[in-house]
Amino acid sequence: MLTLSEAAATLRVSKRTLLKMIRLFNKESGLLEPLASRNIDEQEWRAEPWRGGRGIQKLVFESKAPQMIRNVHTDPRMRDIEFFRKYGLVSCLGVPLMVKDEAPRGAFLLHERRTRV
């Protein structure tokens, strides 16, 4: 059986796509915490000060439904635009990680370096 980190590493994505992260909900902290990433310097990503709710993961987790942001730079729901600029991210897709009818356990996020239409 693969761990989530190993599963993330096996996904094949285009050069324009950046599998940014898998985040799992921590009941103690109440945050969606980083677990795994792909196509980004993971040490640098983990070293950044953690600020929950700056991206699509909160929308995905709270709605319990997939969410797509066509342009993170113009969408008013996105915070910390500098983070997205730094990595050249433009659009993103998030899918909740759920087990049957239970509450979401986390979020699976794909970011792309171009606007989705």
Backbone as a chain_set.jsonl record, in Angstrom:
{"seq": "MLTLSEAAATLRVSKRTLLKMIRLFNKESGLLEPLASRNIDEQEWRAEPWRGGRGIQKLVFESKAPQMIRNVHTDPRMRDIEFFRKYGLVSCLGVPLMVKDEAPRGAFLLHERRTRV", "coords": {"N": [[0.835, -1.171, 0.0], [0.546, 2.219, -0.831], [1.865, 5.206, 0.649], [0.44, 8.493, 1.204], [2.315, 10.397, 0.404], [3.968, 8.881, -1.3], [2.077, 8.21, -3.235], [1.522, 10.742, -4.302], [3.97, 11.276, -5.507], [3.934, 9.493, -7.622], [2.117, 10.4, -9.457], [1.526, 11.564, -12.716], [2.02, 14.551, -14.257], [1.551, 17.367, -16.46], [4.166, 19.594, -17.687], [3.281, 22.116, -17.233], [1.656, 21.834, -15.13], [1.493, 21.759, -11.635], [1.653, 19.682, -9.09], [0.708, 20.634, -6.263], [0.013, 20.105, -3.54], [-0.93, 17.816, -0.952], [-3.11, 18.013, 1.624], [-3.859, 17.408, 5.001], [-6.412, 17.293, 7.466], [-5.906, 18.488, 10.688], [-7.108, 17.697, 13.692], [-6.465, 18.698, 16.204], [-5.115, 21.196, 15.812], [-6.88, 22.356, 14.096], [-6.341, 22.966, 11.483], [-5.673, 22.604, 7.937], [-3.09, 20.801, 7.206], [0.147, 20.708, 5.588], [1.106, 17.832, 3.748], [2.239, 16.423, 1.534], [4.013, 17.211, -1.493], [4.603, 18.02, -4.95], [6.825, 18.663, -7.654], [7.835, 21.039, -6.7], [10.056, 22.788, -4.566], [10.202, 21.028, -1.806], [11.331, 21.316, 0.756], [11.675, 24.089, 0.953], [8.999, 24.848, 0.69], [7.848, 23.703, 2.988], [9.257, 25.122, 4.909], [8.256, 27.664, 4.866], [6.376, 30.157, 6.644], [3.479, 28.851, 8.126], [0.28, 29.511, 7.055], [-2.957, 29.07, 7.302], [-5.77, 28.698, 5.068], [-5.224, 30.33, 2.857], [-5.587, 29.633, 0.283], [-7.189, 27.494, -2.108], [-7.753, 25.216, -0.655], [-9.247, 25.518, 1.742], [-11.792, 26.23, 0.791], [-12.486, 23.89, -0.598], [-12.457, 21.986, 1.471], [-14.434, 22.945, 3.27], [-16.75, 23.045, 1.653], [-17.015, 20.447, 0.85], [-16.8, 19.576, -1.72], [-15.513, 19.405, -5.106], [-13.519, 22.143, -6.289], [-12.782, 24.801, -8.539], [-10.51, 27.238, -9.518], [-10.108, 29.617, -11.833], [-8.345, 31.756, -12.222], [-6.141, 32.655, -9.928], [-5.137, 35.119, -9.316], [-7.054, 36.992, -9.807], [-9.308, 36.205, -8.495], [-11.449, 36.932, -5.861], [-11.598, 35.351, -3.581], [-9.16, 34.295, -2.99], [-6.226, 34.528, -1.028], [-3.043, 35.955, -0.075], [-1.604, 36.427, -2.521], [0.99, 36.773, -3.353], [2.34, 34.403, -2.769], [1.341, 32.701, -4.799], [2.27, 34.058, -7.056], [5.037, 33.856, -6.677], [5.589, 31.152, -7.24], [4.637, 30.996, -9.785], [1.982, 30.272, -10.245], [-1.303, 29.971, -11.572], [-3.968, 28.906, -12.094], [-6.164, 26.648, -10.299], [-7.202, 23.471, -8.999], [-9.15, 21.777, -6.703], [-9.849, 18.936, -4.693], [-11.854, 17.306, -2.334], [-10.636, 15.091, 0.204], [-12.168, 12.281, 1.119], [-13.882, 9.789, 3.059], [-16.274, 7.669, 2.288], [-19.353, 8.729, 3.585], [-18.366, 10.387, 5.51], [-16.949, 13.229, 7.288], [-14.773, 15.518, 5.527], [-11.337, 14.572, 5.155], [-9.167, 15.841, 4.281], [-7.477, 17.623, 1.63], [-6.847, 17.465, -1.856], [-4.783, 18.976, -4.124], [-4.308, 20.585, -7.221], [-2.277, 22.7, -9.075], [-1.881, 25.01, -11.74], [0.144, 26.485, -14.268], [-1.095, 28.205, -15.991], [-3.985, 29.981, -17.214], [-7.161, 28.558, -16.786], [-9.816, 27.778, -18.948]], "CA": [[0.0, 0.0, 0.0], [1.31, 3.46, -0.921], [1.528, 6.332, 1.521], [0.002, 9.633, 0.397], [3.512, 11.006, -0.192], [4.367, 8.035, -2.421], [1.05, 8.36, -4.272], [1.739, 12.039, -4.943], [5.167, 11.179, -6.335], [3.697, 8.672, -8.803], [1.226, 11.061, -10.406], [2.166, 12.188, -13.868], [1.354, 15.792, -14.626], [2.281, 18.077, -17.501], [5.139, 20.563, -17.179], [2.554, 23.315, -16.817], [0.909, 21.522, -13.921], [2.295, 21.58, -10.444], [0.905, 19.054, -7.996], [1.203, 21.436, -5.162], [-0.025, 19.562, -2.207], [-1.977, 17.072, -0.274], [-3.218, 18.546, 2.98], [-4.734, 16.635, 5.88], [-6.969, 18.06, 8.568], [-5.4, 18.186, 12.015], [-8.187, 18.036, 14.628], [-5.938, 19.476, 17.331], [-4.827, 22.578, 15.409], [-7.98, 22.871, 13.293], [-5.805, 23.417, 10.193], [-5.311, 21.662, 6.881], [-1.637, 20.88, 7.249], [0.83, 20.123, 4.436], [1.585, 16.457, 3.879], [3.114, 16.064, 0.422], [3.963, 18.098, -2.655], [5.308, 17.512, -6.129], [7.269, 19.685, -8.596], [8.163, 22.269, -5.984], [11.045, 22.508, -3.537], [9.403, 20.703, -0.622], [11.951, 21.892, 1.954], [11.329, 25.509, 0.956], [7.556, 24.927, 0.912], [7.585, 23.397, 4.398], [9.928, 26.112, 5.748], [7.474, 28.905, 4.882], [5.443, 30.248, 7.774], [2.198, 28.26, 7.764], [-0.913, 30.339, 7.211], [-4.082, 28.334, 6.747], [-6.861, 29.415, 4.42], [-4.825, 31.298, 1.85], [-5.839, 29.117, -1.051], [-8.409, 26.765, -2.431], [-7.978, 24.079, 0.24], [-10.318, 25.799, 2.696], [-13.051, 26.151, 0.036], [-12.729, 22.468, -0.875], [-12.723, 21.294, 2.725], [-15.713, 23.382, 3.833], [-17.864, 22.738, 0.753], [-17.027, 18.997, 0.617], [-16.991, 19.413, -3.162], [-14.413, 19.934, -5.917], [-13.549, 23.568, -6.585], [-11.798, 25.222, -9.524], [-10.259, 28.68, -9.614], [-9.502, 29.825, -13.152], [-7.228, 32.685, -12.098], [-5.993, 32.982, -8.512], [-4.747, 36.523, -9.188], [-8.233, 37.854, -9.921], [-10.41, 35.661, -7.7], [-11.442, 37.593, -4.552], [-11.528, 34.375, -2.48], [-7.771, 33.914, -2.769], [-5.384, 35.416, -0.233], [-1.602, 35.738, -0.216], [-1.325, 36.308, -3.953], [2.437, 36.713, -3.535], [2.688, 32.988, -2.773], [1.033, 32.17, -6.131], [3.202, 34.705, -7.999], [6.383, 33.307, -6.449], [5.698, 29.858, -7.901], [4.095, 31.067, -11.139], [0.712, 29.561, -10.28], [-2.411, 30.782, -12.072], [-5.266, 28.273, -11.835], [-6.056, 25.506, -9.402], [-8.314, 22.551, -8.826], [-9.062, 21.093, -5.422], [-10.803, 17.855, -4.487], [-11.782, 16.876, -0.937], [-10.296, 13.702, 0.51], [-13.256, 11.834, 1.982], [-14.15, 8.367, 3.186], [-17.732, 7.486, 2.25], [-20.152, 9.894, 3.947], [-17.773, 11.062, 6.657], [-16.419, 14.574, 7.066], [-13.521, 15.488, 4.764], [-10.102, 14.321, 5.919], [-8.122, 16.693, 3.747], [-7.699, 18.147, 0.282], [-5.874, 17.166, -2.9], [-4.77, 20.215, -4.898], [-3.487, 20.725, -8.43], [-2.14, 24.08, -9.527], [-1.358, 25.052, -13.094], [0.821, 27.744, -14.597], [-1.84, 28.919, -17.033], [-5.395, 30.197, -16.896], [-8.084, 27.551, -17.305], [-11.038, 28.364, -19.52]], "C": [[0.888, 1.245, 0.0], [0.894, 4.442, 0.155], [1.044, 7.465, 0.628], [1.187, 10.315, -0.272], [3.977, 10.21, -1.406], [3.365, 8.134, -3.566], [1.234, 9.665, -5.024], [2.928, 11.98, -5.89], [4.92, 10.391, -7.614], [2.8, 9.343, -9.836], [2.015, 11.719, -11.525], [1.342, 13.411, -14.258], [2.189, 16.499, -15.67], [3.251, 19.065, -16.869], [4.463, 21.841, -16.711], [1.817, 23.094, -15.507], [1.866, 21.279, -12.772], [1.405, 20.931, -9.402], [1.426, 19.701, -6.739], [1.155, 20.706, -3.848], [-1.169, 18.611, -1.936], [-1.962, 17.612, 1.147], [-4.208, 17.697, 3.766], [-5.17, 17.503, 7.049], [-6.418, 17.562, 9.897], [-6.464, 18.642, 13.016], [-7.695, 18.909, 15.776], [-5.715, 20.938, 16.969], [-5.994, 23.211, 14.661], [-7.552, 23.352, 11.922], [-5.641, 22.26, 9.217], [-3.803, 21.776, 6.716], [-0.995, 20.176, 6.055], [1.326, 18.718, 4.713], [2.594, 16.129, 2.784], [2.955, 17.073, -0.704], [4.783, 17.481, -3.781], [5.632, 18.697, -7.033], [7.453, 21.055, -7.948], [9.187, 21.88, -4.92], [10.327, 22.294, -2.211], [10.008, 21.273, 0.657], [11.609, 23.376, 2.07], [9.843, 25.686, 1.283], [7.227, 24.698, 2.378], [8.191, 24.443, 5.335], [9.157, 27.431, 5.826], [6.59, 28.948, 6.105], [4.068, 29.744, 7.344], [1.065, 29.205, 8.093], [-2.057, 29.619, 6.528], [-5.072, 29.248, 6.059], [-6.464, 30.394, 3.344], [-5.138, 30.854, 0.43], [-7.143, 28.361, -1.133], [-8.737, 25.663, -1.427], [-9.112, 24.315, 1.225], [-11.69, 25.71, 2.016], [-13.455, 24.704, -0.203], [-13.168, 21.747, 0.387], [-14.104, 21.664, 3.27], [-16.913, 23.014, 2.968], [-18.059, 21.236, 0.546], [-17.246, 18.671, -0.858], [-15.772, 19.941, -3.916], [-14.617, 21.421, -6.211], [-12.486, 23.87, -7.632], [-11.714, 26.742, -9.519], [-9.518, 28.885, -10.93], [-8.292, 30.748, -13.096], [-7.135, 33.147, -10.645], [-5.672, 34.452, -8.293], [-5.942, 37.465, -9.248], [-9.412, 37.37, -9.087], [-10.374, 36.259, -6.291], [-11.369, 36.634, -3.36], [-10.093, 33.992, -2.123], [-7.035, 34.993, -1.972], [-3.926, 35.106, -0.538], [-1.218, 35.496, -1.675], [0.178, 36.208, -4.215], [2.937, 35.269, -3.562], [2.482, 32.404, -4.168], [1.966, 32.77, -7.186], [4.583, 34.077, -7.907], [6.595, 32.008, -7.211], [5.098, 29.841, -9.303], [2.77, 30.354, -11.308], [-0.412, 30.479, -10.718], [-3.757, 30.153, -11.737], [-5.074, 27.072, -10.915], [-7.369, 24.731, -9.331], [-8.103, 21.85, -7.498], [-10.173, 20.072, -5.285], [-10.705, 17.422, -3.025], [-11.386, 15.404, -0.829], [-11.312, 13.228, 1.539], [-13.329, 10.318, 1.996], [-15.656, 8.217, 3.325], [-18.447, 8.774, 2.629], [-19.601, 10.664, 5.145], [-17.333, 12.474, 6.284], [-15.121, 14.477, 6.268], [-12.319, 15.28, 5.685], [-8.977, 15.235, 5.461], [-8.495, 17.175, 2.366], [-6.522, 17.776, -0.612], [-5.926, 18.338, -3.865], [-3.818, 20.142, -6.082], [-3.465, 22.194, -8.81], [-1.513, 24.062, -10.915], [-0.79, 26.434, -13.374], [0.178, 28.47, -15.766], [-3.285, 29.056, -16.59], [-6.227, 29.106, -17.53], [-9.315, 28.253, -17.828], [-12.197, 27.401, -19.403]], "O": [[1.866, 1.315, 0.744], [-0.276, 4.511, 0.532], [1.219, 7.403, -0.589], [1.07, 10.767, -1.411], [4.34, 10.792, -2.428], [3.753, 8.14, -4.734], [1.117, 9.698, -6.249], [2.891, 12.576, -6.967], [5.626, 10.595, -8.601], [2.735, 8.891, -10.98], [3.045, 12.351, -11.292], [0.148, 13.322, -14.545], [3.395, 16.269, -15.766], [3.177, 19.343, -15.672], [5.013, 22.568, -15.884], [1.402, 24.049, -14.851], [2.919, 20.664, -12.937], [0.492, 21.574, -8.884], [2.482, 19.331, -6.226], [2.141, 20.683, -3.111], [-2.207, 18.615, -2.599], [-0.914, 17.659, 1.791], [-5.262, 17.317, 3.255], [-4.411, 18.329, 7.554], [-6.46, 16.368, 10.192], [-6.694, 19.842, 13.172], [-8.431, 19.765, 16.266], [-6.085, 21.827, 17.735], [-6.103, 24.435, 14.588], [-8.3, 24.066, 11.256], [-5.492, 21.104, 9.611], [-3.307, 22.747, 6.145], [-1.516, 19.175, 5.564], [1.893, 18.441, 5.77], [3.678, 15.617, 3.066], [1.909, 17.705, -0.853], [5.551, 16.541, -3.574], [4.83, 19.621, -7.169], [7.247, 22.091, -8.581], [9.174, 20.749, -4.433], [9.896, 23.251, -1.568], [9.269, 21.674, 1.557], [11.291, 23.862, 3.156], [9.475, 26.567, 2.06], [6.414, 25.422, 2.951], [7.692, 24.634, 6.444], [9.374, 28.225, 6.741], [6.103, 27.914, 6.563], [3.549, 30.164, 6.31], [0.9, 29.643, 9.232], [-2.115, 29.568, 5.3], [-5.205, 30.42, 6.411], [-7.282, 31.222, 2.942], [-4.97, 31.623, -0.517], [-8.064, 28.561, -0.341], [-9.883, 25.22, -1.354], [-9.869, 23.389, 1.515], [-12.637, 25.178, 2.595], [-14.617, 24.336, -0.033], [-14.137, 20.987, 0.373], [-14.86, 20.785, 3.685], [-17.981, 22.702, 3.495], [-19.127, 20.797, 0.122], [-17.804, 17.628, -1.201], [-15.073, 20.826, -3.422], [-15.746, 21.889, -6.361], [-11.412, 23.269, -7.62], [-12.732, 27.434, -9.515], [-8.413, 28.372, -11.107], [-7.324, 30.554, -13.832], [-7.959, 33.939, -10.188], [-5.905, 34.981, -7.207], [-5.858, 38.606, -8.794], [-10.421, 38.069, -8.988], [-9.372, 36.11, -5.591], [-11.103, 37.07, -2.24], [-9.851, 33.424, -1.059], [-7.197, 36.19, -2.207], [-3.619, 34.106, -1.186], [-0.59, 34.492, -2.011], [0.588, 35.611, -5.21], [3.865, 34.951, -4.306], [3.349, 31.69, -4.671], [2.4, 32.072, -8.102], [5.222, 33.8, -8.922], [7.669, 31.787, -7.769], [5.053, 28.791, -9.944], [2.46, 29.878, -12.4], [-0.478, 31.633, -10.293], [-4.609, 30.816, -11.146], [-3.969, 26.55, -10.772], [-8.458, 25.254, -9.564], [-7.002, 21.383, -7.203], [-11.304, 20.31, -5.709], [-9.605, 17.195, -2.522], [-11.758, 14.583, -1.667], [-11.328, 13.698, 2.677], [-12.891, 9.652, 1.059], [-16.239, 8.586, 4.343], [-18.168, 9.819, 2.043], [-20.297, 11.497, 5.725], [-17.346, 12.857, 5.114], [-14.438, 13.454, 6.328], [-12.292, 15.745, 6.824], [-7.966, 15.391, 6.147], [-9.661, 17.146, 1.971], [-5.367, 17.774, -0.186], [-6.996, 18.667, -4.377], [-2.678, 19.696, -5.959], [-4.505, 22.85, -8.861], [-0.702, 23.188, -11.222], [-1.208, 27.425, -12.775], [0.83, 29.258, -16.451], [-3.749, 28.339, -15.704], [-6.019, 28.764, -18.694], [-9.801, 29.21, -17.225], [-13.308, 27.717, -19.829]]}, "num_chains": 1, "name": "protein.A"}
